[in-house]
Amino acid sequence: MADGDTSAGHDAGSSSNADTTAPTASTDAVEPPYRIVLNSIDEWLASLEFSVREIEAAVAGGLAGGFQAALVLQLYDTDAIRRVGGGFGSPTLDGGWIAMFALGVLFALPFSLVVSRSIDSFVGTVMALSSRNEPLRRLLTPLLKRSALATTTFALGNGYGIVVGAVGVLFLVPGWLPVAMGVSTPFSNATVAGVVGVLAWAIYGGTIGLVYGLILES
């Protein structure tokens, strides 16, 4: 009888322990929703961390690119620079140039993120194309030997500048000028001026990429 009571007590104790620990295990396994969201945000912020050198390179590239873009716009149409300044409350040449420098730096800051996210796939695509294209391989080989990073970021910058120019010139500017200056500009402004604007920003992007790559390689 004693053995039976002991085994029964042991079984009851085991059941009691199991009942006590089971909720704890299930509670530990399920994180509160807010904790899951905070973890996701922490991971995203960690992916956006840049070195001071990268930020300096992006700012320098943005200033150089802004200068190039402003020069192209002024050579085509001086009023185009004034309109850029007018969009920020200063429709003058000085206001336009300051605005272009500011926009150059603003649009350059996300460039580091674009490079870090796309450089591997871009290089892989270029290598695959050059392996099947002899003229392209002859063109790229000396450039890559001289400055592989700057050559790559220059190409990425050109594409980045075209996207910035297309979105800005064809959509953002027509939406913003009526608000800032009372000037009506049609959306999808596919005119000669619009094409020149996209070209100016493409040159801007290439300049960002070149300066960015050269600074990081130095």
SVG drawing of the C-alpha trace seen along z (x, -y; Angstrom):
<svg xmlns="http://www.w3.org/2000/svg" viewBox="-2 -86 46 88">
<polyline fill="none" stroke="black" stroke-width="0.4" points="0.0,0.0 2.8,-2.4 4.3,-1.7 1.0,-2.4 0.5,-5.6 4.0,-6.7 3.7,-6.0 0.3,-7.7 1.8,-10.7 4.6,-10.7 2.3,-10.6 0.2,-13.4 3.3,-15.5 4.4,-14.9 1.0,-15.9 1.1,-19.0 4.5,-19.9 3.5,-19.4 0.4,-21.6 2.6,-24.3 5.3,-24.3 3.1,-23.9 1.7,-27.5 5.1,-28.9 6.5,-27.2 3.7,-28.3 3.9,-31.9 7.7,-32.0 7.1,-30.8 4.7,-33.5 6.0,-37.1 3.6,-40.0 2.7,-41.7 4.4,-45.0 7.7,-43.1 7.5,-41.5 7.0,-45.0 9.8,-46.5 12.2,-43.7 11.3,-44.3 12.0,-48.0 15.3,-47.3 16.4,-45.0 15.3,-47.6 17.2,-50.4 20.3,-48.2 20.2,-47.7 20.3,-51.5 23.5,-52.0 26.1,-53.8 29.7,-54.8 30.7,-58.4 32.9,-57.9 29.9,-56.8 27.8,-59.8 30.7,-62.1 31.1,-60.5 27.4,-60.8 27.3,-64.5 30.3,-65.3 28.8,-63.5 25.5,-65.3 27.2,-68.7 29.2,-67.8 26.2,-66.3 24.0,-69.3 26.5,-71.6 26.5,-69.6 22.7,-69.4 22.3,-73.1 24.9,-73.9 23.1,-71.8 19.7,-73.4 21.1,-76.9 22.9,-76.3 19.7,-75.1 17.4,-77.7 18.2,-80.3 14.6,-80.5 14.7,-76.8 17.0,-77.5 14.8,-80.4 11.8,-78.0 13.7,-75.6 14.4,-78.4 10.8,-79.6 9.7,-76.2 11.3,-77.0 10.3,-80.6 13.3,-82.3 12.8,-82.6 16.3,-83.9 19.5,-82.5 21.1,-82.4 18.0,-80.8 17.9,-78.2 21.5,-77.2 21.2,-76.9 18.1,-74.8 19.9,-72.5 22.8,-72.0 20.3,-71.3 18.3,-68.8 21.6,-67.3 22.6,-66.5 19.0,-65.4 18.8,-62.9 22.3,-61.7 21.8,-60.5 19.7,-57.4 22.3,-56.5 24.4,-54.6 21.3,-52.4 20.8,-51.8 24.4,-50.8 24.4,-48.4 21.2,-46.7 21.8,-46.4 25.5,-46.3 25.8,-42.5 23.0,-41.7 24.2,-44.6 27.8,-43.3 26.5,-39.7 24.4,-40.9 27.2,-42.9 29.6,-40.0 27.1,-37.7 26.6,-40.2 30.3,-40.8 31.1,-37.1 28.9,-36.9 29.8,-40.3 33.5,-40.8 33.2,-44.6 31.7,-45.1 34.4,-43.0 37.1,-45.0 35.5,-48.3 35.0,-47.2 38.3,-45.3 40.6,-48.4 38.0,-50.5 37.5,-47.8 41.2,-47.3 41.7,-51.0 38.8,-51.6 36.3,-48.8 34.1,-50.4 34.0,-53.8 33.1,-52.3 30.3,-50.2 28.9,-53.1 29.1,-55.4 26.9,-53.0 24.5,-52.6 24.4,-56.4 23.4,-57.0 20.4,-54.7 19.6,-56.3 19.7,-59.8 17.4,-58.8 14.9,-57.5 15.1,-60.7 14.9,-62.9 11.9,-61.0 9.9,-61.1 10.9,-64.7 10.6,-66.3 7.6,-64.4 5.5,-64.2 6.7,-66.1 7.5,-69.4 4.1,-69.6 2.4,-68.9 4.5,-71.3 4.9,-74.4 1.2,-75.3 1.3,-75.2 4.5,-77.2 4.4,-79.7 0.9,-79.5 2.3,-78.2 0.3,-75.5 2.5,-72.7 1.0,-69.6 1.7,-66.2 3.9,-63.9 5.8,-66.9 7.3,-65.0 8.7,-68.1 12.2,-69.0 12.6,-70.8 11.5,-67.7 14.0,-65.5 16.8,-68.0 15.7,-67.9 15.9,-64.1 19.3,-64.3 20.6,-66.8 19.6,-64.5 21.2,-61.5 24.4,-63.4 23.9,-64.3 23.5,-60.6 26.6,-59.6 28.6,-62.3 27.3,-61.1 28.4,-57.5 31.8,-58.5 32.6,-60.8 31.2,-58.3 33.2,-55.4 36.5,-57.4 36.2,-58.7 35.5,-55.2 38.4,-53.8 40.9,-56.5"/>
</svg>
